[in-house]
Amino acid sequence: MTPKTTFFAAAMAALVAAPAIAQELKFANFTPPFHTVNASVIEKLNADFSAATDGSLTVRGYHGGELGKGPVEQYIRAVQGVADIAWGLQGYTSSQFQQAMIVELPGVVPEGKSGADALWDALDIIGGEFPGTVPVALWTSEPNVMIMRDKVVRSPSDLEGLKIRVAGATAGKVAEALGATPVQMPINQVYNALQTGLIDGVFTGSSTLDDFKLDEVADSFTIGAPLGRLSFFAVMGQGSFEALSDEAKAALEANIGRGVSNNAEAAWNETAVTGVARARLDDKNTFVDLTESEVQVFRDIVLQVTTDYVAEVGGDATLAAMQQ
């Protein structure tokens, strides 16, 4: 072997042995780092991607809106490449997610099934509502409750004329059916809106008691009414995905989907339980745990909302897939 071929062979061996180029994915988080999404989604993805690639593919969270504060604009940040991955709520751009948001409606997710699995079971139908991205995680919150200020709610009549914040169109329809006036706004505005009396209450998951400290500005909580739930997404921009090496793509695809989605949903439920338990200890708070007969009064009203919405968006196939 000549010196030239010896050098060439050594160079090729070094190239083959060289570690993969490290890639760090930017994850846009419009909430503080203590929010449930950080540990259950961002840190989990970082750990899973890193383990699958010997540390060459990692995820870094940019918290508190560091890559852009507006919760409504999170999806487009992934599409435009401002972030590699972003998370948000389907409800904030309800017109984009008409089929996916069926999962939010009362009575849709069967007992014993997660909202995450319901969404992934319907992905062949709803996937077109996520253009320009690769869905990383799709999941739902714990069931919505009523978080009120200076109002105690035991029946739909107690909601008549009240201004109720909702995250999106489906919850808005539920609020209207119960006699309330829905006010759509992102969650990071709710604390001040409750504090100043701009709204009377919120239909949302009780995880917000810890994640957004809503019990500091609310004093009445109604549990058990069938109000549906929230739905969430974490998506990766298609451009960011295409820029990955084949090995990184394979590692990513092996660690997204149902696993991280159900991990997130379980974490939301755990945060909800913790938040309610803590808030029950505060003497200023009134908790209304509805009886079955009281729940039925709400159910008789809101299940028609589900039927009407599914018909309105032509969602029979989506509903069937979610409930399979």
C-alpha positions in Angstrom: 0.0 0.0 0.0 1.4 3.4 -1.0 1.7 6.3 1.4 -1.1 8.0 -0.6 -3.6 5.1 -0.3 -2.6 4.6 3.4 -3.5 8.2 4.1 -6.8 7.9 2.2 -7.7 4.7 4.1 -6.9 6.3 7.4 -8.9 9.4 6.5 -12.0 7.3 5.5 -11.7 5.3 8.7 -11.6 8.5 10.7 -14.7 9.8 8.9 -16.7 6.6 9.5 -15.7 6.7 13.2 -16.5 10.4 13.6 -19.5 11.1 15.8 -22.7 12.5 14.2 -23.0 16.2 14.1 -24.9 17.4 17.2 -28.2 19.0 16.5 -30.2 20.9 19.2 -33.9 21.4 18.5 -35.5 24.7 19.7 -38.8 24.1 21.5 -40.9 27.2 21.9 -42.8 27.3 25.2 -45.0 30.4 25.9 -45.4 29.3 29.5 -43.0 29.5 32.4 -40.6 26.5 32.9 -42.6 25.3 35.9 -45.6 24.5 33.7 -46.5 20.9 33.3 -45.5 20.9 29.6 -41.8 21.3 30.4 -41.2 18.0 32.3 -43.9 15.9 30.5 -43.1 16.9 26.9 -39.9 19.1 26.5 -37.7 17.3 28.9 -39.0 13.9 27.9 -38.3 14.5 24.2 -34.8 15.7 25.1 -34.1 12.6 27.2 -35.6 10.2 24.6 -33.9 11.8 21.6 -30.6 12.0 23.3 -30.7 8.4 24.4 -31.6 7.2 20.9 -28.7 9.1 19.3 -26.0 8.9 21.9 -26.5 12.6 22.6 -26.3 13.9 19.1 -30.0 15.0 18.9 -31.3 17.0 21.8 -34.1 19.4 22.6 -33.8 22.8 24.4 -36.9 24.6 25.8 -37.2 28.3 25.3 -39.6 29.3 28.1 -41.8 32.2 28.8 -42.2 33.1 25.2 -38.5 33.6 24.6 -39.1 32.8 20.9 -42.3 34.8 20.8 -44.9 35.4 23.5 -48.3 35.1 21.7 -49.9 31.7 22.5 -52.0 32.0 19.4 -49.0 32.2 17.1 -47.1 29.1 18.4 -48.1 26.9 15.4 -46.9 29.3 12.8 -43.5 29.7 14.6 -42.8 26.0 13.9 -43.9 26.4 10.3 -41.7 29.4 9.7 -38.7 27.9 11.5 -38.6 30.4 14.4 -38.8 27.3 16.5 -38.1 23.7 15.5 -41.0 22.5 17.7 -43.8 24.4 19.3 -46.8 23.5 21.4 -50.2 25.1 21.7 -54.0 24.7 21.9 -56.2 23.8 18.9 -58.9 26.0 20.3 -56.8 29.2 19.8 -57.2 28.8 16.0 -60.4 26.8 16.1 -61.2 27.2 12.4 -58.0 25.3 11.5 -58.8 22.3 13.7 -62.5 21.7 13.2 -62.1 17.9 13.1 -59.4 17.5 15.7 -61.5 19.6 18.2 -64.3 17.0 18.2 -62.2 15.4 20.9 -62.9 18.4 23.2 -66.7 17.9 23.2 -68.6 16.3 26.1 -69.1 12.6 25.8 -66.6 12.0 22.9 -63.7 10.3 24.7 -65.0 6.9 26.0 -64.4 6.1 29.6 -61.1 4.3 30.1 -59.6 5.7 26.9 -57.2 8.7 26.8 -57.8 11.7 24.7 -54.3 11.2 23.3 -55.3 7.8 22.0 -58.5 9.2 20.6 -56.6 11.8 18.6 -54.0 9.4 17.3 -56.7 6.9 16.3 -58.2 9.7 14.1 -54.9 10.9 12.7 -55.6 9.7 9.2 -58.6 12.0 9.1 -57.4 15.0 11.1 -53.7 14.9 9.9 -54.6 17.4 7.1 -55.3 20.1 9.8 -51.6 20.2 10.6 -50.1 21.5 7.4 -46.4 22.2 7.1 -45.6 20.3 10.3 -44.9 16.8 11.7 -47.2 16.1 14.7 -45.0 15.2 17.6 -47.6 14.9 20.4 -51.4 15.3 20.5 -53.2 15.0 23.8 -56.0 16.4 25.9 -56.4 17.9 29.4 -58.3 16.5 32.3 -62.1 17.2 32.1 -63.0 20.9 32.3 -64.4 22.4 35.5 -65.9 25.7 36.4 -63.5 28.2 38.0 -65.5 31.2 39.2 -65.1 34.5 41.0 -67.9 35.5 43.4 -70.4 33.1 41.7 -71.4 29.7 42.9 -72.7 27.4 40.2 -74.9 24.3 40.9 -77.2 24.4 37.9 -77.3 25.9 34.3 -79.5 28.7 35.6 -76.7 29.9 37.8 -74.7 30.6 34.6 -77.3 32.7 32.9 -75.8 35.9 31.5 -72.3 35.3 33.1 -69.2 36.0 31.1 -67.2 32.7 30.8 -63.8 32.5 29.3 -63.3 29.6 26.9 -60.3 28.5 25.0 -62.0 27.9 21.6 -65.1 27.3 19.6 -66.3 24.0 21.1 -66.2 25.2 24.7 -67.9 28.4 23.5 -70.8 26.4 22.1 -71.1 24.5 25.5 -71.1 27.8 27.4 -73.8 29.3 25.1 -76.0 26.2 25.5 -75.8 26.6 29.3 -76.9 30.2 29.1 -73.5 31.9 29.5 -71.7 34.4 27.3 -68.5 32.9 26.0 -65.4 35.1 25.9 -62.5 33.6 24.0 -59.0 34.5 25.2 -55.6 32.8 25.7 -54.9 31.3 29.1 -52.1 33.8 29.9 -54.8 36.6 30.0 -57.2 34.8 32.3 -55.6 35.7 35.6 -56.0 39.4 35.1 -59.4 39.0 33.5 -60.7 37.2 36.6 -58.9 39.6 39.0 -60.4 42.7 37.3 -63.9 41.2 36.8 -63.7 41.3 33.0 -65.0 37.7 33.2 -67.0 35.9 35.8 -65.4 32.5 35.4 -63.6 30.0 33.2 -64.3 26.6 31.7 -61.0 24.9 31.8 -59.0 22.1 33.4 -58.2 22.2 37.1 -54.5 21.8 36.2 -54.6 25.6 35.7 -54.8 26.0 39.5 -51.1 25.1 39.7 -49.9 26.0 36.2 -51.5 29.4 36.1 -52.4 30.1 39.8 -56.0 30.7 39.0 -57.2 29.9 42.5 -55.5 33.1 43.6 -58.2 35.1 41.8 -61.1 32.7 42.0 -63.1 31.4 45.0 -65.7 28.9 43.7 -65.1 25.7 41.8 -67.8 23.4 40.4 -66.7 19.8 39.7 -68.4 17.1 37.7 -70.4 18.9 35.0 -69.8 17.4 31.5 -68.0 20.4 29.9 -65.6 18.5 27.7 -61.8 19.1 27.8 -59.0 21.0 26.1 -56.8 19.6 23.4 -53.1 20.3 22.7 -50.5 19.8 20.0 -46.8 19.8 19.8 -45.6 20.0 16.2 -42.3 20.2 14.4 -41.9 22.3 11.4 -41.5 20.3 8.2 -38.4 22.3 7.3 -36.8 21.5 10.6 -37.6 17.8 10.1 -36.2 17.7 6.6 -33.0 19.2 7.9 -32.3 16.3 10.2 -30.0 13.5 9.2 -31.6 10.1 8.4 -30.4 8.8 11.7 -31.9 11.7 13.6 -35.2 11.4 11.7 -35.4 7.7 12.6 -34.7 8.5 16.3 -37.3 11.2 16.3 -40.0 9.1 14.6 -39.4 6.3 17.1 -40.0 8.7 20.0 -43.0 10.8 19.0 -46.6 9.9 18.9 -48.7 8.1 21.5 -46.0 7.6 24.1 -45.1 11.2 24.7 -48.7 12.2 24.2 -50.0 9.9 26.9 -47.2 10.9 29.1 -48.3 14.6 28.7 -51.9 13.7 29.4 -51.1 11.7 32.5 -49.0 14.7 33.8 -51.9 17.1 33.1 -54.2 14.9 35.2 -51.7 14.6 38.0 -51.3 18.4 38.1 -55.1 18.7 38.2 -55.5 16.4 41.2 -52.7 18.2 43.0 -54.1 21.6 42.3 -57.6 20.7 43.5 -56.4 19.1 46.6 -54.3 22.2 47.5 -57.2 24.6 46.7 -59.6 22.6 48.9 -57.5 23.5 51.9 -58.0 27.2 51.4 -61.0 28.4 53.5 -61.8 31.2 51.1 -62.8 28.6 48.4 -66.1 27.0 47.9 -66.1 23.6 46.1 -69.4 22.3 44.6 -69.2 18.6 43.9 -72.2 17.9 41.8 -74.5 15.0 42.6 -75.4 12.6 39.8 -78.8 14.2 39.4 -77.3 17.6 39.2 -74.8 16.3 36.6 -77.6 14.9 34.5 -79.2 18.4 34.2 -76.1 19.6 32.5 -75.7 16.4 30.5 -79.2 16.7 29.0 -78.2 20.1 27.6 -74.6 19.7 26.4 -74.8 16.3 24.7 -76.9 18.0 22.0 -74.0 20.4 21.5 -71.8 17.5 20.6 -74.3 16.1 18.2 -74.8 19.4 16.5 -71.1 20.2 16.2 -70.2 16.8 14.7 -73.0 17.3 12.1 -71.9 20.9 11.4 -68.3 19.9 10.5 -69.2 16.6 8.9 -67.3 14.8 11.6 -69.0 11.4 11.8 -66.0 9.5 10.6 -63.7 11.4 13.0 -66.0 10.7 15.9 -66.1 7.0 15.1 -62.3 6.8 14.9 -61.9 8.6 18.2 -64.4 6.3 19.9 -63.1 3.0 18.4 
